[in-house]
Amino acid sequence: ASVLTLLSLYVHEPALQKAALYNIIFAALATPGSVVTGLLSWYYNYSGIWTHIYRMKTLLSIILAVLLTFALTIHFAFLPGSAPGGLWYWLYTWIVLAMAPTVMGLGYYGGKITFPS
């Protein structure tokens, strides 16, 4: 969603914003299942030991869920039919762009769990 949003800012193509929104909706729907399966895997495979990696994964998961919720709320409450620009548009855009490093952090710590050194 972040890449599509960034591209839409550059080429001014509304279809890219719509595709980014679909990605955000899908991510919001998939996040609870991902969190639950991650917690179950942690509990059964790692005996529920609360290490730095799992604290970071939990924190980043919460941050991502909050960002997704804020982005969807802003989009549907304040942006329908509005032209690009204005406070709500830019707040929405920055929230969507903030998702990229959050997801990268989740991937990084997921890799540390899968491939411990």
Secondary structure, DSSP 4 states (H G I P E B T S, - for coil): -HHHHHHHHHH--HHHHHHHHHHHHHHHHHHHHHHHHHHHHHHHHSTT---HHHHHHHHHHHHHHHHHHHHHHHHHHH-TTPPS-SHHHHHHHHHHHHHHHHHHHHHHHHHHHHS--
